[in-house]
Amino acid sequence: HVECRNGMEVVFVSGGETYALNGTAQSRGHQRIDPIWLDNPELPGLKISVSPMIDMGLDLC
C-alpha cells in the first residue's frame, strides 16, 4: 500500500518492506524501489510508471 510519511515522503509498503517512491523518501533513508520495480513490457528497457502511486501518496500528505 502507499503511504505519506513525515509530510512529503511517499512510500510503498509490500511484504513487510518499505520502498521510497519519491526523492524525498529516498533522501530520508527509505530503500529504493528498484528491486521490485516492474519492467514495462511495451517499452523494453523502461519501467512501469510509478507517477500515479506518487500522486496518490501526495494526496494523502
SULWO-V733847 format. One record per helix or strand of 2 or more residues. SS is the DSSP state (helix for helix, strand for strand). FROM is the first residue (numbers start at 0). LEN is the number of residues. If there is no record, write none. Layout:
# SULWO-V733847
ss = (SS:SS)
from = (FROM:FROM)
len = (LEN:LEN)
This chain:
# SULWO-V733847
ss = (strand:strand:strand:helix:strand:helix:helix)
from = (1:8:16:22:30:33:50)
len = (4:6:4:5:2:3:10)
